[in-house]
């Protein structure tokens, strides 16, 4: 949870089962990468949107092979 003196800038929701599957690959670290991607809005405008993926790495930086994608809030709900 955020410190009461901080302001939440962005939230991304990860599916619990997908996150468990990632953790079950027994990674040394989990690396979250944020990118800016082009999206089309419902009214047809091109906009920049944030995308976040999580991947497990082993010693030496080798990826475990499983990558999961977070869903921004909104529209995703943490419940």
Secondary structure in CASP SS format (residue, H / E / C, confidence):
PFRMAT SS
TARGET T0000
AUTHOR 0000-0000-0000
METHOD secondary structure of the structure
MODEL  1
X C 1.00
X C 1.00
X C 1.00
X C 1.00
X C 1.00
X C 1.00
X C 1.00
X C 1.00
X C 1.00
X C 1.00
X C 1.00
X E 1.00
X E 1.00
X C 1.00
X C 1.00
X H 1.00
X H 1.00
X H 1.00
X H 1.00
X H 1.00
X H 1.00
X H 1.00
X H 1.00
X C 1.00
X C 1.00
X C 1.00
X C 1.00
X C 1.00
X E 1.00
X E 1.00
X E 1.00
X E 1.00
X E 1.00
X E 1.00
X E 1.00
X E 1.00
X E 1.00
X E 1.00
X E 1.00
X E 1.00
X C 1.00
X C 1.00
X C 1.00
X C 1.00
X C 1.00
X E 1.00
X E 1.00
X E 1.00
X E 1.00
X E 1.00
X E 1.00
X E 1.00
X E 1.00
X E 1.00
X E 1.00
X E 1.00
X E 1.00
X C 1.00
X C 1.00
X C 1.00
X C 1.00
X C 1.00
X E 1.00
X E 1.00
X E 1.00
X E 1.00
X E 1.00
X E 1.00
X E 1.00
X C 1.00
X E 1.00
X E 1.00
X C 1.00
X C 1.00
X C 1.00
X C 1.00
X C 1.00
X C 1.00
X C 1.00
END
